Amino acid sequence: MDKMNKKETDFIRILKEYKTTIYTVCFMFSKDKDEVNDMYQEVSINLWKGFDNFAQKSEMKTWIYRISLNTCISFDRKKKRRKTVPLTVDIDLFEDNDHESKQIKALYNRINKLEPFDRAIILLWLENLPYDEIGAIVGISTKNVSVRLSRIREQLKNMHP
């Protein structure tokens, strides 16, 4: 197998292995299926562009999280600069109306009001990642993760629904 085929095969294997991780990050920034797929594609392109330069300085999962978050944050900023009119259907046959589902929706609505960097930190924390890994992904110290999470949680508590 020549070098290019091996690189492509390795990349495809990694993309399949971390598909859920990438989609999780994309869903942090949008609930619109088409937009999430656009973000996933953008992340894949950026992973491919950086694949040769990935020097195993961090774990593969950390690198993928970092690229995914940075891509989605950029995508989110671009989206806010251009105005769009979403097409909506006023009925959702699958909507959960139980108390727990309403609490989860309220939490995510509050999280979506945060700045992208803070949103990324709290969502990584909700994914049960340890502070040191969150710090490695977003590029801050473990202590700074702890301080920011404390501030973010306080900010979420004080938000109006």
Buried (B, 14 or more C-beta within 10 A) or exposed (E): EEEEEEBBEEBEEBBEEBEEBBBBBBBBBBEBEEBBEBBBEBBBEBBEEEBEEBEEEBEEBBBBBBBBBBBBBBBBEEBEEEEEEEEEEEEEEEEEEEEEEEEEEEEBEBBEEBEBBBBBBBBBBEBEBEBEBBBBBBEBEEEBBEEBBEEBEEBBEEEEE
